[in-house]
């Protein structure tokens, strides 16, 4: 008889907890509905770091000069690149003095506050007479490398690329007593040992890259960005599009598809080499001398294939004028732009949002996924990693939640579409409507990376759509 009285109590307790569990499950369930905005590619100019047109600033380091810093842009200026050229001719017979090193530090400190990314080049001659201006001993150049490296490394947050190995007229690694295989290898290996791996190094030609990287093939994706010399050795071409050989950058010989560290290859072979190499290291320089090779369509073909991300804004105005007379007519958002503006828009990376979606999920599921597709339509990728995140902003309270992406933007190659997937633990969010944003930030400069889409970026990034979470359908 006693047990008969227990069963109703147990049944009642079971029913109570079952109903409580159902209620709890009901309250934690989330019906998900996502409404994406429409995305339109924009042909407008955007200002992003590490890409585009650079300006040159020359500095003579000596014990008898003081730097003129009046031309350094202020912090409020737009992001962009600057090439700083440092002439060490005054120290061709001795180590750089403490005063000279303090000048270098003062200049870099002032540029650091400008928000620009810096390309740096050291040399002993900017008049085409390197053999008369350079030190008489290789060991002194090595000493200068070690001395200046201590200062350069302190500014690795803004120094992006160190061009050349201190030799040659204008630092271009030609016309020098030391432009032979043995001395160049010695100079590059020393520079690699004293300059922090965060800074890219650069040489003048693909053939020099093969010699100094000690490899006849470009870096593979498996070893990209690993800090080794081949993985951070980039190119600068100051004869770009200047002739069939880019002013002796390439050989006249016919295409073979074979590469030697001791010989230049044909133009097409070297462009193909750069196409593979410069997926992972920067490529830039200056365009010179009007000729058929820099006619607009030919220029776009080579700049795109070689993944060019930065060019001198001053050279060559005669070529730029030629580009401005051409109107881009292909069916795209860029139709109607002149050739100069089209090339400007495509130097480096250029990210375009294509679509976003969040598929409906069963309400008892713990996670939903927001998928975003974007495309890099620029000539190159980015060679510095960016932080990518999805931000949810609750529209009634303004509360925000940031979800980092599992991606490496350095592998967002030119022309490729990129799929980003963001898992969202929807049960951890209160019901309501959230506006969804995609944000990309350069962690070094702390500058936002803008998308080439019509619309306005906010402090949270670019708006993607609205996400509604509810306990009812």
C-alpha positions in Angstrom: 0.0 0.0 0.0 2.9 2.3 0.8 4.4 1.9 -2.6 1.2 2.8 -4.3 1.4 6.3 -2.6 4.9 6.8 -3.9 4.2 6.3 -7.6 2.0 9.5 -8.0 4.6 11.6 -6.2 7.4 10.2 -8.5 5.2 10.7 -11.5 4.4 14.3 -10.5 8.1 15.1 -9.9 9.0 13.6 -13.2 6.3 15.5 -15.0 7.4 18.7 -13.2 11.0 18.4 -14.2 10.1 17.3 -17.7 8.0 20.4 -18.2 10.7 22.5 -16.6 13.3 21.0 -19.0 11.0 21.6 -22.0 10.5 25.2 -20.9 14.2 25.6 -20.5 14.8 24.1 -23.9 12.1 26.3 -25.4 13.6 29.5 -23.8 17.2 28.6 -25.1 16.0 27.6 -28.6 16.8 30.2 -31.3 15.0 30.5 -34.6 17.5 32.1 -36.9 16.7 34.4 -39.9 19.3 36.3 -41.8 18.6 39.1 -44.3 21.8 40.0 -46.3 22.2 43.4 -47.8 23.0 43.7 -51.5 26.6 44.3 -52.4 27.8 46.4 -55.4 31.4 46.6 -56.4 32.8 50.1 -56.5 35.3 51.6 -58.8 36.2 54.3 -56.3 39.7 54.8 -55.1 40.3 53.4 -51.6 43.2 54.0 -49.3 44.7 50.9 -47.8 48.2 50.3 -46.3 51.1 48.6 -48.1 49.8 49.2 -51.7 49.6 51.9 -54.3 51.7 54.9 -55.3 54.8 55.8 -53.2 56.6 59.1 -53.0 60.4 59.4 -52.7 62.2 61.4 -49.9 66.0 61.7 -50.1 68.3 62.1 -47.0 72.0 62.7 -46.9 73.5 61.3 -43.7 76.6 63.1 -42.6 78.1 64.9 -39.6 77.5 68.2 -41.4 73.8 68.0 -42.1 70.6 68.0 -40.2 67.4 66.5 -41.7 64.7 68.7 -43.1 61.6 67.0 -41.7 59.1 69.6 -42.9 58.0 67.4 -45.8 56.9 64.5 -43.7 53.1 64.2 -43.8 51.2 64.7 -40.6 49.4 61.9 -38.8 46.0 62.9 -40.3 47.3 62.2 -43.9 46.0 59.2 -45.8 47.7 55.8 -45.4 50.2 54.9 -48.0 53.8 54.2 -48.9 56.9 56.3 -48.9 60.4 55.4 -50.1 63.2 56.9 -48.0 66.6 56.9 -49.6 69.6 57.4 -47.4 72.9 58.4 -48.9 75.9 57.1 -46.9 78.6 58.6 -49.1 80.0 60.7 -46.2 80.9 57.5 -44.4 82.5 55.8 -47.3 85.9 55.7 -45.5 84.7 55.0 -41.9 81.8 53.7 -39.8 78.7 55.7 -39.5 79.1 58.1 -36.6 76.9 58.3 -33.6 75.6 61.6 -35.0 74.7 60.0 -38.3 72.9 57.1 -36.6 71.0 59.6 -34.5 69.9 61.4 -37.6 68.6 58.1 -39.0 66.7 57.5 -35.8 65.2 61.0 -35.8 64.0 60.7 -39.4 62.4 57.2 -38.9 60.8 58.4 -35.7 59.2 61.3 -37.4 58.0 59.1 -40.3 56.6 56.5 -37.8 54.2 59.2 -36.5 52.9 59.9 -40.0 51.0 56.6 -40.3 52.8 55.7 -43.6 54.4 52.4 -44.4 58.1 52.8 -45.4 60.3 51.4 -48.1 63.9 52.1 -47.2 67.1 52.1 -49.4 70.7 52.7 -48.4 73.4 53.5 -50.9 76.5 55.7 -51.5 75.6 57.4 -54.8 72.5 59.0 -56.5 74.4 60.5 -59.5 75.2 57.2 -61.4 78.8 57.1 -60.1 78.7 54.2 -57.5 82.2 53.0 -58.2 83.7 56.3 -57.2 81.4 56.8 -54.2 81.3 53.4 -52.5 83.7 52.2 -49.7 87.0 50.7 -50.9 86.5 47.6 -48.7 83.5 45.2 -48.5 84.0 44.9 -44.8 83.0 48.6 -44.3 79.7 48.1 -46.1 79.0 45.1 -43.8 79.8 47.4 -40.9 77.3 50.0 -42.2 74.7 47.3 -42.5 75.1 46.2 -38.9 75.1 49.8 -37.6 71.9 50.9 -39.5 70.1 47.6 -38.8 70.0 48.4 -35.1 68.0 51.5 -35.9 65.9 50.0 -38.7 64.8 47.1 -36.5 63.4 49.5 -33.9 61.0 50.7 -36.5 59.8 47.3 -37.9 56.2 48.4 -37.2 56.5 51.0 -40.1 59.5 49.8 -42.2 57.9 47.4 -44.7 60.7 46.7 -47.2 64.4 47.3 -47.2 65.5 47.5 -50.9 68.9 46.5 -52.2 72.2 45.6 -50.5 73.7 49.1 -50.2 75.5 48.9 -53.5 75.2 50.3 -57.0 74.1 53.6 -58.6 70.9 54.7 -56.8 71.2 51.5 -54.8 70.0 49.5 -57.8 72.7 46.8 -57.5 74.5 47.6 -60.8 77.5 49.7 -61.7 79.4 48.6 -58.5 82.7 47.0 -57.8 80.7 44.6 -55.6 78.1 43.6 -58.1 79.7 40.1 -58.5 78.3 36.8 -57.3 80.5 36.3 -54.4 80.3 39.8 -52.9 76.5 40.0 -53.4 76.0 36.7 -51.6 78.1 37.9 -48.7 76.2 41.2 -48.5 72.8 39.6 -48.7 73.5 36.9 -46.2 74.8 39.5 -43.7 71.8 41.8 -44.3 69.5 38.8 -43.7 71.3 38.1 -40.4 71.0 41.6 -39.0 67.6 42.7 -40.2 64.6 41.4 -38.3 62.5 38.9 -40.3 59.4 41.1 -40.0 60.9 43.3 -42.7 61.0 42.2 -46.3 64.3 42.5 -48.2 64.3 43.2 -52.0 66.6 42.7 -55.0 66.6 44.3 -58.4 66.0 41.3 -60.7 64.5 37.8 -60.6 68.0 36.4 -61.6 69.5 38.1 -58.6 66.7 36.6 -56.4 67.7 33.1 -57.6 71.3 33.7 -56.9 70.9 35.2 -53.4 68.0 32.9 -52.4 70.2 30.0 -53.6 67.2 28.5 -55.4 66.2 28.2 -59.1 62.5 27.9 -58.2 60.3 30.4 -56.3 59.0 29.9 -52.8 56.3 27.2 -52.5 53.2 27.8 -50.5 54.4 25.4 -47.8 57.4 27.5 -47.0 55.8 31.0 -47.6 56.2 33.5 -44.8 58.3 31.2 -42.6 61.0 33.9 -41.9 63.7 32.3 -44.1 65.6 34.5 -46.6 63.8 33.1 -49.7 60.4 33.6 -48.0 61.1 37.3 -47.4 63.2 38.2 -50.4 61.1 40.4 -52.7 61.7 42.3 -55.9 61.9 46.0 -57.0 62.1 46.8 -60.7 63.1 50.4 -61.4 63.1 49.7 -65.2 59.6 48.4 -65.2 57.9 48.2 -68.7 60.8 50.3 -70.0 61.7 48.0 -72.9 61.5 44.4 -74.0 64.0 43.6 -71.4 62.9 46.2 -68.8 66.2 47.9 -69.3 68.3 44.8 -68.9 66.2 43.3 -66.2 65.5 40.3 -68.5 67.5 38.6 -71.2 66.8 38.9 -75.0 66.8 35.1 -75.4 63.7 33.1 -76.3 61.5 31.4 -73.8 62.8 28.1 -72.4 60.9 27.7 -69.2 64.3 26.9 -67.5 65.9 29.1 -64.8 69.4 29.6 -63.7 70.8 31.5 -60.7 73.7 32.7 -62.9 71.7 33.9 -66.0 68.7 36.0 -66.8 65.9 34.5 -68.7 63.5 35.9 -71.3 60.9 38.4 -70.5 58.0 35.9 -70.6 59.9 33.4 -68.6 60.8 36.0 -65.9 57.2 37.3 -65.8 56.1 33.7 -65.3 58.7 33.3 -62.5 57.4 36.5 -60.8 53.8 35.3 -61.1 54.7 32.4 -58.9 57.2 34.1 -56.6 55.2 37.3 -56.0 52.2 35.4 -54.8 54.1 35.5 -51.5 56.5 38.5 -51.6 56.0 42.1 -52.7 56.9 43.4 -56.2 57.1 47.0 -57.2 59.3 49.8 -58.6 58.9 52.5 -61.2 57.6 52.6 -64.8 59.9 54.4 -67.3 60.2 55.5 -70.9 57.1 55.4 -73.2 57.3 52.4 -75.5 54.9 49.7 -76.7 55.6 47.6 -73.6 53.9 50.2 -71.4 50.9 50.7 -73.7 47.8 50.3 -71.4 46.7 46.8 -72.3 50.3 45.4 -72.3 51.0 47.2 -69.0 47.9 45.7 -67.3 48.9 42.2 -68.5 52.4 42.4 -67.1 51.5 44.3 -63.9 48.8 41.8 -63.1 50.9 38.7 -64.0 53.9 40.0 -61.9 51.6 40.9 -59.0 52.8 44.4 -58.8 51.6 46.2 -55.6 53.5 49.5 -55.5 54.8 52.0 -58.0 56.6 55.4 -57.9 54.1 58.2 -58.3 56.6 60.4 -60.1 57.9 58.1 -62.8 57.2 58.2 -65.6 54.8 61.0 -66.1 55.0 60.6 -69.9 53.8 57.0 -69.5 51.1 58.1 -67.1 49.9 60.6 -69.6 49.6 57.9 -72.2 47.5 55.8 -69.8 45.2 58.7 -69.1 44.3 58.9 -72.8 42.9 55.4 -72.8 39.4 54.7 -71.6 38.6 51.3 -70.1 35.6 49.9 -71.9 35.2 46.3 -70.7 31.9 45.4 -69.0 32.7 45.9 -65.4 32.3 48.6 -62.6 35.5 50.1 -64.0 34.1 50.9 -67.4 34.7 54.5 -68.2 37.8 55.0 -66.1 40.9 56.2 -67.8 43.8 53.7 -67.9 45.8 55.5 -65.1 42.9 55.3 -62.7 42.2 51.7 -63.6 45.8 50.7 -62.8 45.7 52.8 -59.6 42.7 50.9 -58.4 44.3 47.5 -58.9 47.8 48.0 -57.5 48.1 45.5 -54.6 45.1 43.8 -53.0 41.5 45.0 -53.5 38.8 43.1 -51.7 35.2 43.1 -52.9 32.3 41.6 -50.9 30.3 39.3 -53.1 27.7 37.6 -50.9 26.8 36.5 -47.4 24.3 34.0 -46.0 23.3 32.2 -42.9 21.3 29.0 -43.7 18.3 28.3 -41.5 19.0 25.7 -38.8 16.9 23.6 -36.5 16.0 25.7 -33.4 17.5 23.1 -31.1 20.9 23.3 -32.7 23.5 25.1 -30.7 25.4 26.8 -33.6 24.6 28.6 -36.8 27.1 29.7 -39.5 27.5 32.9 -41.3 29.3 32.4 -44.6 30.8 35.4 -46.4 32.3 35.3 -49.9 34.7 38.0 -51.0 37.1 38.3 -53.9 40.5 39.9 -54.3 40.4 41.7 -57.6 43.8 43.5 -57.2 47.0 42.7 -59.0 48.5 41.1 -55.8 47.7 39.8 -52.4 48.6 41.3 -49.1 52.0 40.3 -47.7 51.2 41.3 -44.1 48.6 39.4 -42.1 45.4 41.2 -41.3 42.9 40.5 -38.4 39.4 39.5 -39.8 36.3 39.5 -37.6 32.6 39.4 -37.7 30.8 41.9 -35.4 27.2 41.5 -34.2 25.6 44.7 -33.0 22.3 44.3 -31.1 20.2 47.0 -32.5 18.1 47.9 -29.5 21.0 48.1 -27.0 24.1 48.7 -29.1 25.9 45.8 -27.4 28.5 44.3 -29.7 30.1 40.9 -30.0 33.2 40.1 -32.1 33.9 36.7 -33.7 37.5 36.3 -35.2 37.9 34.5 -38.5 40.1 31.4 -38.9 42.0 32.7 -41.9 45.4 34.0 -43.1 44.9 37.0 -45.4 48.3 36.6 -46.9 47.0 33.6 -48.8 44.1 35.6 -50.3 45.7 35.6 -53.8 44.9 37.8 -56.7 41.8 36.9 -58.6 40.6 34.3 -56.0 37.3 34.1 -54.2 37.6 33.6 -50.4 35.0 31.9 -48.3 34.9 32.9 -44.6 32.8 30.8 -42.2 31.9 32.2 -38.8 30.3 29.7 -36.3 27.8 31.5 -34.0 26.8 29.9 -30.7 23.2 31.3 -31.0 22.0 30.0 -27.7 24.5 32.4 -26.0 22.8 35.4 -27.5 19.7 37.2 -26.3 16.7 37.2 -28.7 16.5 40.3 -31.0 17.9 41.7 -34.1 21.6 42.1 -34.7 23.3 44.0 -37.5 26.2 42.1 -38.9 29.5 43.7 -40.0 32.7 42.3 -41.5 35.9 44.0 -40.4 39.5 43.7 -41.5 42.2 45.5 -39.5 46.0 45.8 -40.0 47.3 45.0 -36.5 50.6 46.8 -37.1 49.3 50.2 -38.2 45.9 49.6 -36.6 44.3 51.0 -39.8 41.1 49.5 -41.2 41.2 47.7 -44.6 38.4 49.1 -46.8 36.4 47.1 -49.2 35.8 48.1 -52.8 32.0 48.2 -52.4 29.5 50.9 -52.5 28.4 51.9 -49.0 29.9 53.3 -45.9 32.3 51.6 -43.5 31.5 52.0 -39.8 33.7 51.6 -36.8 32.5 48.0 -36.8 33.4 47.3 -40.4 31.3 47.0 -43.5 27.6 46.1 -42.9 26.6 42.7 -44.2 23.0 42.3 -43.2 20.6 41.7 -40.2 20.4 38.5 -38.1 17.2 37.9 -36.2 17.2 35.5 -33.2 13.9 34.5 -31.7 12.2 31.8 -29.6 9.3 31.7 -32.1 9.4 31.1 -35.8 
